[in-house]
């Protein structure tokens, strides 16, 4: 679809919304994944000042009880619900209250396969002729008009609806274009899977394409075994100029890229920058990406990141230089401020500027708590200066304030930093991990198995359960973490025991988010019995580190 195609569709859908009496008082909810039709509905709603609320498809397709979906729909009360392909959403639609709501569905050759009675075909809305009312509604939009309501992951309780104003989204892209001047040299090309219901995919990536007149190819691949292969296939067809992913995505891509020169060359041929966010990038992943870039281009490709959240639309900082440490998150984007406030033995990061949300949808109490007395947003992360004498060297990410905990000795454990060190030390056995030990005497690790890594040590014909207890795998855990302990002998940094789990993190339980990173609190809550086993059990699966 060209820009003209999308504009035509957005104007027609905007007119249909106005004709149906839909307005800014109630949002348009989109339950489907990224698609061209999804973009039509999104831009159609925003064109006439109706907030759009993309909802994680997992709430509809992976949930058994649809509890989160029911909570979200009940709280936000959308007047329109859009699903691109209604058949897979039948159970979810049957679980929510559809009274006073218009259901709009995509069609296949004009047939609404699986759509409930009374549903409206998106093609009918796209056939509406836009009139002066669309121009009037668009002209009434200001920088402070709410364009989107983006939901936080909601691993416990109600997902928060973050108000995203046009000021937030536009300011972010203007600042990013100043930090990345190459975006002005030629229109960027993206091949991207990151979900539009999340700020990384929907604001950072999609809006960057729009702001700079670029091209977006929607990648149906995902950073999970069995679906990451689609990304590899697509990279043989599309050579992006920017590639953005979460660390888990890069980690899963690497062995496939290292084994497939055609896909490797497709990724790096025209690449100007690699970008990661959502979690810190382990040093070994960084080094392997550098090696691939040099093999194709003869030089490194800049690998960069920023710090932000749904509440910052999303980038608040940016790093556009080769840093001294892998955890550097850069400096505040132009027009924004960052301050570091003592919090225990950490420095808490707080932010202020035009990129910051005005608050949460229908949750004034949470809005009040989110800001300090100077109007700085409390993002919940910790940081420290790379160089105390030169702030221009950037801020180093120092973990989530909420993830850190104390041992029984009263010593703080910095979970985020320790997690990265443990994954690197035990490479290639661990895919991801969470740190344990709150109110206990010693630090432990619940580790998610890396099947490819373990097979490289133990053989390819073993089941995950057999791999987890294989002597070669357990010996790698033992020796790798023992080496870490020799370099980090303190009680809060020394890992005493580890259990390699074969059940992957579950998105429906909040253990892993749409963008693919681990929610430590949700994992520890759901797997509390495994944590108890880690500290009290003596079975063969538990590796004790000396």
MOGIKA-V972951 format. One record per residue. N is the residue number from 1. RES is the residue in one letter. PSI is psi in radians with two decimals (NA if undefined). BURIAL is # if it has 24 or more other ideal C-beta (glycine too) atoms within 12 Angstrom, else .. D_LAST is the distance of its C-alpha to the last C-alpha in Angstrom with 2 decimals. Layout:
n: (N/N)
res: (RES/RES)
psi: (PSI/PSI)
burial: (BURIAL/BURIAL)
d_last: (D_LAST/D_LAST)
//
This chain:
n: (1/2/3/4/5/6/7/8/9/10/11/12/13/14/15/16/17/18/19/20/21/22/23/24/25/26/27/28/29/30/31/32/33/34/35/36/37/38/39/40/41/42/43/44/45/46/47/48/49/50/51/52/53/54/55/56/57/58/59/60/61/62/63/64/65/66/67/68/69/70/71/72/73/74/75/76/77/78/79/80/81/82/83/84/85/86/87/88/89/90/91/92/93/94/95/96/97/98/99/100/101/102/103/104/105/106/107/108/109/110/111/112/113/114/115/116/117/118/119/120/121/122/123/124/125/126/127/128/129/130/131/132/133/134/135/136/137/138/139/140/141/142/143/144/145/146/147/148/149/150/151/152/153/154/155/156/157/158/159/160/161/162/163/164/165/166/167/168/169/170/171/172/173/174/175/176/177/178/179/180/181/182/183/184/185/186/187/188/189/190/191/192/193/194/195/196/197/198/199/200/201/202/203/204/205/206/207/208/209/210/211/212/213/214/215/216/217/218/219/220/221/222/223/224/225/226/227/228/229/230/231/232/233/234/235/236/237/238/239/240/241/242/243/244/245/246/247/248/249/250/251/252/253/254/255/256/257/258/259/260/261/262/263/264/265/266/267/268/269/270/271/272/273/274/275/276/277/278/279/280/281/282/283/284/285/286/287/288/289/290/291/292/293/294/295/296/297/298/299/300/301/302/303/304/305/306/307/308/309/310/311/312/313/314/315/316/317/318/319/320/321/322/323/324/325/326/327/328/329/330/331/332/333/334/335/336/337/338/339/340/341/342/343/344/345/346/347/348/349/350/351/352/353/354/355/356/357/358/359/360/361/362/363/364/365/366/367/368/369/370/371/372/373/374/375/376/377/378/379/380/381/382/383/384/385/386/387/388/389/390/391/392/393/394/395/396/397/398/399/400/401/402/403/404/405/406/407/408/409/410/411/412/413/414/415/416/417/418/419/420/421/422/423/424/425/426/427/428/429/430/431/432/433/434/435/436/437/438/439/440/441/442/443/444/445/446/447/448/449/450/451/452/453/454/455/456/457/458/459/460/461/462/463/464/465/466/467/468/469/470/471/472/473/474/475/476/477/478/479/480/481/482/483/484/485/486/487/488/489/490/491/492/493/494/495/496/497/498/499/500/501/502/503/504/505/506/507/508/509/510/511/512/513/514/515/516/517/518/519/520/521/522/523/524/525/526/527/528/529/530/531/532/533/534/535/536/537/538/539/540/541/542/543/544/545/546)
res: (X/X/X/X/X/X/X/X/X/X/X/X/X/X/X/X/X/X/X/X/X/X/X/X/X/X/X/X/X/X/X/X/X/X/X/X/X/X/X/X/X/X/X/X/X/X/X/X/X/X/X/X/X/X/X/X/X/X/X/X/X/X/X/X/X/X/X/X/X/X/X/X/X/X/X/X/X/X/X/X/X/X/X/X/X/X/X/X/X/X/X/X/X/X/X/X/X/X/X/X/X/X/X/X/X/X/X/X/X/X/X/X/X/X/X/X/X/X/X/X/X/X/X/X/X/X/X/X/X/X/X/X/X/X/X/X/X/X/X/X/X/X/X/X/X/X/X/X/X/X/X/X/X/X/X/X/X/X/X/X/X/X/X/X/X/X/X/X/X/X/X/X/X/X/X/X/X/X/X/X/X/X/X/X/X/X/X/X/X/X/X/X/X/X/X/X/X/X/X/X/X/X/X/X/X/X/X/X/X/X/X/X/X/X/X/X/X/X/X/X/X/X/X/X/X/X/X/X/X/X/X/X/X/X/X/X/X/X/X/X/X/X/X/X/X/X/X/X/X/X/X/X/X/X/X/X/X/X/X/X/X/X/X/X/X/X/X/X/X/X/X/X/X/X/X/X/X/X/X/X/X/X/X/X/X/X/X/X/X/X/X/X/X/X/X/X/X/X/X/X/X/X/X/X/X/X/X/X/X/X/X/X/X/X/X/X/X/X/X/X/X/X/X/X/X/X/X/X/X/X/X/X/X/X/X/X/X/X/X/X/X/X/X/X/X/X/X/X/X/X/X/X/X/X/X/X/X/X/X/X/X/X/X/X/X/X/X/X/X/X/X/X/X/X/X/X/X/X/X/X/X/X/X/X/X/X/X/X/X/X/X/X/X/X/X/X/X/X/X/X/X/X/X/X/X/X/X/X/X/X/X/X/X/X/X/X/X/X/X/X/X/X/X/X/X/X/X/X/X/X/X/X/X/X/X/X/X/X/X/X/X/X/X/X/X/X/X/X/X/X/X/X/X/X/X/X/X/X/X/X/X/X/X/X/X/X/X/X/X/X/X/X/X/X/X/X/X/X/X/X/X/X/X/X/X/X/X/X/X/X/X/X/X/X/X/X/X/X/X/X/X/X/X/X/X/X/X/X/X/X/X/X/X/X/X/X/X/X/X/X/X/X/X/X/X/X/X/X/X/X/X/X/X/X/X/X/X/X/X/X/X/X/X/X/X/X)
psi: (2.39/2.96/-0.66/-0.66/-0.78/-0.72/-0.76/-0.79/-0.73/-0.73/-0.71/-0.79/-0.66/-0.74/-0.72/-0.68/-0.79/-0.72/-0.55/0.06/0.25/2.45/-2.99/-0.22/-0.47/2.38/2.97/2.11/2.33/2.05/-0.28/2.89/3.14/2.35/2.92/-0.76/-0.67/-0.78/-0.66/-0.84/-0.73/-0.89/-0.51/-0.77/-0.84/-0.50/-0.60/0.34/0.30/2.13/2.46/2.43/1.56/2.30/2.45/2.16/-0.40/-0.55/-0.47/-0.69/-0.41/-0.20/2.54/-0.63/-0.15/0.49/-0.78/-0.71/-0.76/-0.69/-0.82/-0.84/-0.69/-0.67/-0.77/-0.38/1.05/2.60/-0.32/2.42/2.23/2.30/2.34/-0.82/1.80/-0.46/-0.88/-0.28/0.13/-0.82/-0.71/-0.76/-0.57/-0.32/-0.28/2.75/2.00/0.10/2.42/0.44/2.55/2.17/2.14/2.33/2.63/2.85/2.72/1.90/0.64/0.01/2.16/1.34/2.10/0.10/2.43/2.81/2.46/-0.12/2.61/2.35/2.31/-0.60/-0.54/-0.73/-0.66/-0.25/-0.10/2.39/2.07/2.49/-2.92/-0.43/-0.56/-0.80/-0.69/-0.78/-0.74/-0.67/-0.39/-0.16/2.35/3.07/-0.48/0.06/2.42/2.11/-0.69/2.70/1.92/2.33/2.34/2.97/-0.52/0.81/-0.46/2.25/-2.69/2.19/2.37/2.41/1.83/2.14/2.15/1.88/2.84/-0.58/-0.80/-0.89/-0.74/-0.77/-0.70/-0.80/-0.62/-0.79/-0.72/-0.64/-0.49/-0.61/-0.48/1.38/-0.36/-0.33/-0.43/-0.19/-0.66/2.63/2.31/2.71/2.14/2.49/1.96/2.43/-0.27/2.32/2.46/-0.22/-0.08/2.61/-0.53/-0.94/-0.77/-0.53/-0.96/-0.95/-0.99/-0.74/-0.52/-0.67/-0.84/-0.83/-0.56/0.24/0.64/-2.92/2.35/2.10/2.17/2.09/2.12/-0.09/2.81/2.70/1.01/2.58/2.40/-0.36/-0.33/-0.42/-0.52/-0.63/-0.73/-0.78/-0.76/-0.58/-0.29/-0.24/-0.63/2.25/1.75/2.76/-0.40/2.51/2.14/2.36/3.00/2.75/-0.67/-0.65/-0.79/-0.70/-0.73/-0.55/-0.62/-0.92/-0.54/-0.70/-0.67/-0.42/-0.06/1.70/-0.58/-0.78/-0.72/-0.83/-0.63/-0.67/-0.79/-0.21/-0.88/0.19/2.32/-0.43/2.51/2.43/2.36/2.68/3.00/-0.51/2.92/2.60/2.07/2.54/-0.67/-0.56/-0.76/-0.82/-0.64/-0.63/-0.73/-0.75/-0.74/-0.73/-0.76/-0.64/-0.57/-0.78/-0.21/0.07/2.86/2.63/2.30/2.29/2.15/3.04/3.11/3.01/2.37/-2.97/3.12/-0.56/-0.12/0.15/0.51/-0.28/2.23/-0.56/2.94/2.51/2.01/0.78/2.93/2.01/2.87/-0.53/2.63/-0.32/0.11/2.27/0.16/-2.69/2.89/2.46/2.67/2.34/0.00/2.82/2.65/2.39/2.65/2.15/2.25/2.32/1.74/-2.26/0.31/2.97/2.01/2.38/2.32/2.64/2.63/2.48/-3.10/-0.21/-0.12/2.43/2.57/-0.23/-2.84/2.50/2.05/0.51/1.19/-0.53/-0.72/-0.60/-0.78/-0.67/-0.34/-0.25/2.55/-3.04/-0.31/0.12/0.24/2.40/2.33/1.75/-0.37/0.07/2.78/2.66/2.93/2.72/2.42/-0.70/1.98/-0.43/-0.08/1.52/-0.39/-0.25/-0.17/3.05/2.41/2.21/2.31/0.55/2.95/2.28/-0.69/-0.35/-0.39/2.61/2.99/2.48/3.00/-0.44/-0.17/0.05/2.35/2.42/2.17/1.63/-0.76/-0.80/-0.74/-0.64/-0.83/-0.72/-0.69/-0.74/-0.75/-0.72/-0.63/0.16/2.38/0.44/-0.61/2.23/-0.80/3.04/2.83/2.60/2.36/2.93/0.00/2.24/0.53/3.09/-0.33/2.81/2.41/-3.12/2.19/2.00/2.41/2.27/2.46/1.82/-0.79/-0.74/-0.74/-0.64/-0.54/-0.36/-0.63/-0.24/2.73/-0.12/0.31/2.64/2.85/-0.72/-0.65/-0.66/-0.69/-0.51/0.14/2.41/-0.66/-0.65/-0.80/-0.58/-0.64/-0.71/-0.82/-0.84/-0.67/-0.80/-0.50/-0.68/-0.71/-0.75/-0.61/-0.61/-0.30/1.29/-0.14/2.68/-0.54/-0.14/-0.16/2.14/2.09/-0.59/2.64/2.51/2.18/2.00/2.51/-0.31/2.09/2.83/2.47/2.10/-0.59/-0.42/0.08/0.12/-0.46/2.42/3.02/-0.58/0.09/0.32/2.76/2.37/1.76/-0.80/-0.74/-0.69/-0.80/-0.58/-0.85/-0.56/0.60/-0.62/-0.55/-0.62/-0.77/-0.74/-0.67/-0.63/-0.33/-0.33/2.90/0.49/3.00/-0.30/-0.28/2.17/2.12/2.24/2.25/NA)
burial: (./././././#/./#/#/#/#/#/#/#/#/#/#/#/./#/./#/#/#/./#/#/#/#/#/#/#/#/#/#/#/#/#/#/#/#/#/#/#/#/#/#/#/#/#/#/#/#/#/#/#/#/#/#/#/#/#/#/././#/./#/#/#/#/#/#/./#/#/#/#/#/#/#/#/#/#/#/#/#/./#/././#/#/./#/#/./#/././#/#/#/#/#/#/#/././././#/./#/#/#/././#/#/#/#/#/./#/#/./#/./#/././#/#/././#/#/././#/./././#/#/#/#/#/#/#/#/#/#/#/././#/#/#/#/#/#/#/#/#/#/#/#/#/#/#/#/#/#/#/#/./#/#/./#/#/././././#/#/#/#/#/#/#/#/#/#/#/#/#/#/#/#/#/#/#/#/#/#/#/#/#/./#/#/#/#/#/#/./#/#/#/#/#/././#/#/#/#/#/./#/#/././#/#/#/#/#/#/#/#/#/#/#/#/#/#/#/#/#/#/#/#/./././././#/#/./#/#/#/#/#/#/#/#/#/#/#/#/#/#/#/#/#/./#/#/#/./#/#/#/./#/#/././#/./././#/#/#/#/#/#/#/#/#/#/#/#/#/#/#/#/#/#/#/#/#/././#/./#/#/#/#/#/#/#/#/#/#/#/#/#/#/#/#/#/./#/././#/#/#/#/#/#/#/#/#/#/#/#/#/#/#/#/./#/././././././#/./././././#/#/#/#/#/#/#/#/#/#/#/./././././././#/#/#/#/#/#/#/#/./#/#/#/./#/./././#/#/#/#/#/#/#/#/#/#/#/#/#/#/#/#/#/#/#/#/#/#/#/#/#/#/#/#/./#/./#/#/#/#/#/#/#/#/#/#/#/#/#/#/./#/#/./././././#/./#/#/#/#/#/././#/#/./#/#/#/./#/#/#/./#/#/././#/./././#/#/#/#/#/#/#/#/#/#/#/./#/#/#/#/#/#/#/#/#/#/#/#/#/#/#/#/#/#/#/#/#/./#/#/././#/#/././#/#/./././././#/#/#/#/#/.)
d_last: (59.50/61.00/60.93/64.54/63.60/60.97/63.37/66.08/63.82/62.47/66.01/67.18/64.27/64.80/68.44/67.55/65.24/68.04/70.57/68.37/68.15/64.45/63.50/60.85/60.72/58.59/56.17/56.14/53.00/51.73/49.50/49.27/46.95/48.02/51.40/54.74/56.31/53.50/54.41/58.10/57.53/55.17/57.62/60.61/59.35/58.41/61.78/63.67/61.32/59.66/55.88/53.81/50.69/48.57/46.35/43.20/44.40/41.31/42.96/45.79/44.41/40.89/41.39/42.62/44.23/45.08/44.34/43.28/46.32/48.62/47.24/47.61/51.13/52.23/51.09/52.32/55.44/56.11/59.70/58.81/56.03/55.68/54.02/54.56/54.36/55.21/54.45/50.61/51.08/53.47/51.11/49.92/53.52/54.50/51.87/53.10/56.36/58.63/61.56/62.98/60.88/61.96/59.89/60.15/58.92/58.84/61.11/61.17/64.68/66.04/64.64/62.33/60.35/58.76/60.00/61.14/64.80/65.79/63.22/64.51/64.03/62.53/65.17/67.84/66.41/66.18/69.86/70.93/72.97/71.58/74.14/74.53/72.33/69.24/70.18/70.94/67.59/65.71/67.76/66.82/63.08/61.76/58.51/57.55/58.38/55.38/54.69/51.61/49.63/46.03/43.69/40.16/37.55/38.05/34.72/35.80/39.48/42.33/41.78/43.43/46.44/46.21/49.67/49.95/53.14/54.86/54.28/50.49/50.57/53.21/51.73/48.38/50.03/52.30/49.38/47.29/50.29/50.53/46.88/47.19/50.66/50.39/50.96/54.55/55.11/55.10/54.43/50.77/49.79/47.01/45.49/43.48/42.00/40.77/42.56/45.55/44.69/41.90/42.68/40.81/42.93/46.06/46.50/44.59/45.27/48.51/50.11/49.22/51.09/54.05/54.21/54.25/56.41/53.77/53.08/50.53/49.53/47.78/44.84/44.41/40.92/37.82/34.12/33.27/33.19/36.77/38.39/36.82/38.97/42.09/40.97/40.64/44.15/45.56/44.18/46.36/49.36/48.57/47.39/46.43/46.87/44.03/41.04/39.16/36.20/33.05/29.67/29.09/32.47/31.74/28.42/30.33/33.28/31.53/30.98/34.54/36.02/34.29/35.88/39.29/41.22/44.09/42.01/40.13/43.51/44.91/42.28/42.40/46.08/47.56/44.44/44.74/41.61/38.39/37.45/34.47/34.11/32.60/29.03/27.48/27.47/24.15/24.58/24.22/26.99/29.11/28.88/29.79/32.76/33.90/33.85/36.02/38.41/38.94/39.65/42.40/43.81/42.88/41.18/38.58/39.65/38.89/36.02/36.54/35.91/37.18/36.23/38.36/38.83/41.56/43.16/43.54/45.15/42.42/41.84/41.76/40.18/40.20/38.68/41.14/39.69/36.73/34.14/31.78/28.85/28.32/28.33/31.84/34.30/37.41/40.21/42.55/45.06/48.63/50.27/47.12/45.21/41.62/40.54/37.22/37.16/34.62/32.68/30.05/27.94/28.99/32.29/33.81/35.94/39.51/42.28/46.07/48.67/50.87/47.93/46.87/47.86/50.64/48.68/47.91/50.50/52.03/49.12/50.54/48.13/45.12/47.09/47.65/43.99/42.96/44.77/44.64/47.73/48.32/48.15/44.76/42.79/39.40/37.28/34.05/32.00/30.64/31.27/31.62/33.86/32.67/34.80/35.96/39.11/40.02/39.73/41.21/37.84/36.85/34.42/30.72/29.49/26.96/26.22/28.16/29.07/29.05/25.59/23.79/22.69/21.52/18.67/20.00/19.62/22.22/20.16/21.22/18.99/20.83/20.23/22.38/20.90/17.26/18.36/19.91/17.02/14.74/17.64/18.19/14.67/14.59/18.29/20.24/18.52/18.87/22.44/21.77/19.54/19.76/17.45/17.14/16.69/20.26/21.04/17.60/15.01/12.26/12.50/12.40/14.19/17.14/17.75/21.14/21.25/23.02/25.20/26.53/23.21/21.78/25.12/24.92/21.90/22.92/26.71/29.31/30.67/27.86/27.98/25.53/24.13/23.75/22.09/19.45/18.18/19.07/16.64/17.26/16.56/13.31/12.20/13.40/11.47/8.12/9.27/11.18/8.93/6.36/9.82/10.84/8.30/9.57/12.96/12.61/10.90/13.22/12.69/14.89/13.37/9.59/8.94/6.89/8.81/11.56/14.77/17.10/20.65/23.78/26.38/27.21/27.91/31.37/34.00/36.21/33.61/33.12/29.56/30.79/33.85/36.86/35.61/32.31/29.59/27.13/28.16/24.99/26.93/28.74/25.69/23.98/27.35/28.21/24.85/24.26/23.95/21.10/19.28/19.95/18.70/15.39/14.88/16.86/16.78/15.10/16.89/16.02/16.00/12.90/9.68/6.54/3.77/0.00)
//
